[in-house]
Amino acid sequence: MRNYEIMFIVSPNGTDEDIDKINGQLEGVITAGGGKAEKIEKLGKRRLAYLVNKFREGSYVLFTIQGDGAIIREIERRLRVMDLVIKYLTVRMDDDMKRLDKIKAHRQKRAARRGRAHAEGGERRAAPGPAEQMAEE
């Protein structure tokens, strides 16, 4: 199973009930295909960067899902034929997540090395050097 993010924009003429209906349909497609909808986030109504189908604003919705290519193709097909959806974008997140996990592991390893170096440095400072021993005598 791969991780995907699907963001789509619903026309400003669509109500919250319409958006909930679309979300329910898409969630049904995901679960029927054996996938999992991890997160459904309504981002609200926002101004668009440019005119899309003569609309200046739209309601944004973000889906984070786990599934395979067949599920994604079916979701995109349904989004394409829905009149209320004016734009959509699907992004596969696997590569980004692997890269972020790798960076995180590298940072943790580097922090652990730094922690050991500081601990060893602290032990060295605790033992008095030859000049300090003479001063004490």
Backbone torsions as a table, in degrees:
resi	resn	phi	psi	omega
1	MET	NA	137.5	178.6
2	ARG	-109.2	158.7	178.9
3	ASN	-99.1	135.1	179.5
4	TYR	-134.1	152.8	168.1
5	GLU	-119.3	129.9	176.7
6	ILE	-121.4	120.7	176.2
7	MET	-114.9	132.7	176.0
8	PHE	-135.6	157.6	-177.8
9	ILE	-116.0	127.1	178.2
10	VAL	-99.0	141.0	-178.3
11	SER	-59.5	153.2	-178.8
12	PRO	-65.7	-15.0	177.1
13	ASN	-73.7	-18.1	-178.9
14	GLY	-76.0	139.6	179.2
15	THR	-92.1	173.6	177.5
16	ASP	-62.1	-34.7	178.2
17	GLU	-64.8	-39.1	177.7
18	ASP	-63.6	-42.3	179.9
19	ILE	-64.9	-42.5	178.0
20	ASP	-62.9	-37.1	178.7
21	LYS	-64.8	-44.5	178.1
22	ILE	-62.1	-45.7	179.5
23	ASN	-60.0	-41.3	179.0
24	GLY	-63.6	-42.6	179.0
25	GLN	-62.8	-46.0	-178.5
26	LEU	-66.9	-38.4	177.8
27	GLU	-64.5	-36.8	176.3
28	GLY	-63.6	-40.3	178.3
29	VAL	-64.2	-41.5	-178.2
30	ILE	-64.4	-49.5	-177.8
31	THR	-68.7	-34.8	178.3
32	ALA	-66.3	-31.5	179.8
33	GLY	-84.5	0.0	179.1
34	GLY	90.2	11.6	179.0
35	GLY	-94.2	-173.1	-177.9
36	LYS	-141.6	125.6	175.5
37	ALA	-86.8	105.2	-176.7
38	GLU	-75.4	-40.6	-176.6
39	LYS	-151.1	135.4	173.5
40	ILE	-123.0	118.5	-173.9
41	GLU	-125.5	119.5	174.0
42	LYS	-88.4	115.7	-175.9
43	LEU	-90.7	-5.7	176.0
44	GLY	90.2	-176.8	-177.0
45	LYS	-86.2	130.0	-179.7
46	ARG	-138.1	159.2	177.0
47	ARG	-78.2	135.9	179.7
48	LEU	-81.9	153.3	179.9
49	ALA	-69.7	-28.5	179.5
50	TYR	-150.8	166.7	-179.9
51	LEU	-65.7	132.2	175.3
52	VAL	-127.9	114.8	-177.2
53	ASN	51.7	39.6	178.3
54	LYS	68.3	19.2	176.7
55	PHE	-106.6	139.8	177.0
56	ARG	-98.6	-15.5	178.2
57	GLU	-143.3	166.5	-179.9
58	GLY	-165.0	165.9	179.1
59	SER	-96.2	124.6	-177.7
60	TYR	-92.1	140.4	176.2
61	VAL	-135.6	134.9	-179.3
62	LEU	-120.0	125.5	175.7
63	PHE	-109.3	131.7	169.8
64	THR	-114.4	117.5	-172.7
65	ILE	-132.8	161.0	169.0
66	GLN	-115.7	130.4	-179.0
67	GLY	-177.4	-173.4	178.4
68	ASP	-112.2	-178.7	-175.1
69	GLY	-62.1	-33.0	-178.6
70	ALA	-65.3	-39.9	178.7
71	ILE	-64.5	-43.9	-178.5
72	ILE	-63.7	-43.0	178.4
73	ARG	-60.2	-41.7	-179.6
74	GLU	-67.8	-41.5	178.7
75	ILE	-62.8	-46.2	179.3
76	GLU	-62.8	-38.0	177.7
77	ARG	-61.7	-44.4	-179.8
78	ARG	-66.9	-39.4	178.5
79	LEU	-64.0	-36.1	-179.6
80	ARG	-64.1	-34.5	-175.2
81	VAL	-93.1	-9.2	178.6
82	MET	-77.0	128.7	-178.0
83	ASP	-68.9	-33.2	-177.0
84	LEU	-74.1	-24.7	-179.5
85	VAL	-83.6	119.9	-177.1
86	ILE	-100.0	-18.9	-179.8
87	LYS	-161.1	147.7	175.2
88	TYR	-148.8	158.7	178.7
89	LEU	-148.1	133.5	178.2
90	THR	-116.2	132.0	-179.4
91	VAL	-129.4	130.8	175.3
92	ARG	-84.6	126.3	-172.5
93	MET	-100.5	-2.2	-175.9
94	ASP	-56.9	-50.3	-176.8
95	ASP	-62.7	-41.7	179.3
96	ASP	-65.2	-40.9	-179.3
97	MET	-67.1	-40.1	177.1
98	LYS	-62.4	-43.4	-179.6
99	ARG	-63.9	-42.6	179.1
100	LEU	-66.6	-38.5	177.1
101	ASP	-64.1	-39.8	179.3
102	LYS	-65.1	-43.4	177.9
103	ILE	-63.7	-41.8	-180.0
104	LYS	-62.6	-44.7	179.0
105	ALA	-62.8	-41.1	178.6
106	HIS	-62.9	-43.0	179.6
107	ARG	-65.5	-39.7	178.7
108	GLN	-65.7	-41.2	178.8
109	LYS	-63.6	-42.8	179.6
110	ARG	-65.4	-40.0	178.4
111	ALA	-65.5	-38.4	178.5
112	ALA	-65.2	-41.1	177.3
113	ARG	-62.7	-42.0	178.4
114	ARG	-63.9	-40.0	179.0
115	GLY	-63.0	-41.0	177.6
116	ARG	-65.9	-41.7	-179.1
117	ALA	-63.0	-40.5	178.9
118	HIS	-68.0	-38.0	179.5
119	ALA	-66.6	-42.3	177.7
120	GLU	-66.8	-37.9	177.5
121	GLY	-64.3	-36.8	178.9
122	GLY	-67.2	-37.3	178.7
123	GLU	-67.2	-38.4	179.9
124	ARG	-64.9	-39.0	-179.3
125	ARG	-70.2	-27.5	-177.9
126	ALA	-69.3	-34.4	179.2
127	ALA	-80.7	128.7	-178.0
128	PRO	-70.4	143.3	177.7
129	GLY	-83.0	176.0	-177.7
130	PRO	-62.5	-38.4	179.6
131	ALA	-65.8	-38.3	-179.6
132	GLU	-70.2	-34.8	178.1
133	GLN	-64.9	-40.8	178.5
134	MET	-63.7	-40.3	-178.5
135	ALA	-65.4	-33.7	-179.8
136	GLU	-72.5	-32.1	-177.5
137	GLU	-75.2	NA	NA
